[in-house]
Amino acid sequence: MYNKIVYNHFPKNIEIGSIVSEKILPIFKDTIELNINLLNNKLSDKNVCNNFILIPNVKKIIKII
């Protein structure tokens, strides 16, 4: 789905996930893994848009780091 959006619509920026409790929104549980994979692919493809993650609070940022 990501590739279809990026390569057909050429967005400048795209939010592709959120770091929220898996109990509240389990669909976002693989956000970090997805972003790492996209970052690895992005290094070889200069036409990919900027990817962003919604991080609701400082506690979640510290968890990621």
C-alpha positions as CSV (number, residue, x, y, z in Angstrom):
1,M,0.0,0.0,0.0
2,Y,2.9,2.4,0.9
3,N,4.6,1.9,-2.5
4,K,1.3,2.3,-4.3
5,I,0.6,5.7,-2.6
6,V,4.2,7.0,-2.9
7,Y,4.9,6.0,-6.5
8,N,1.4,6.8,-7.9
9,H,0.7,10.0,-6.0
10,F,4.2,11.4,-5.2
11,P,3.4,12.9,-1.7
12,K,6.0,15.1,-0.3
13,N,5.4,13.8,3.3
14,I,3.5,10.8,4.7
15,E,2.6,9.7,8.2
16,I,3.0,5.9,8.3
17,G,2.4,5.0,11.9
18,S,2.0,5.9,15.5
19,I,3.7,4.9,18.7
20,V,0.7,4.2,20.9
21,S,-0.3,1.4,23.3
22,E,-0.8,-1.9,21.5
23,K,-3.8,-2.4,23.8
24,I,-5.5,0.7,22.3
25,L,-4.5,0.4,18.6
26,P,-2.9,-3.0,17.9
27,I,-2.6,-2.2,14.2
28,F,0.3,0.1,14.9
29,K,2.4,-2.4,16.8
30,D,4.9,-2.8,13.9
31,T,5.4,0.9,13.3
32,I,9.1,1.0,14.3
33,E,9.9,-2.2,12.3
34,L,8.1,-0.7,9.3
35,N,10.0,2.5,9.5
36,I,13.4,0.8,9.8
37,N,12.6,-1.2,6.7
38,L,11.5,1.9,4.8
39,L,14.6,3.7,5.9
40,N,16.8,0.9,4.6
41,N,15.0,1.0,1.2
42,K,15.0,4.9,1.2
43,L,18.8,5.0,1.2
44,S,18.9,3.5,-2.3
45,D,15.9,5.4,-3.7
46,K,16.1,9.2,-3.7
47,N,12.5,9.7,-4.9
48,V,10.8,8.5,-1.8
49,C,8.9,11.0,0.3
50,N,9.6,11.9,4.0
51,N,8.1,9.4,6.4
52,F,6.7,10.6,9.8
53,I,5.5,8.8,12.9
54,L,3.0,10.2,15.4
55,I,4.5,10.1,18.9
56,P,1.9,11.3,21.5
57,N,4.2,12.0,24.4
58,V,7.8,12.2,25.8
59,K,7.4,8.8,27.5
60,K,7.0,7.2,24.1
61,I,10.0,9.0,22.6
62,I,12.2,7.8,25.5
63,K,10.9,4.2,24.9
64,I,11.9,4.4,21.2
65,I,15.3,5.8,21.9
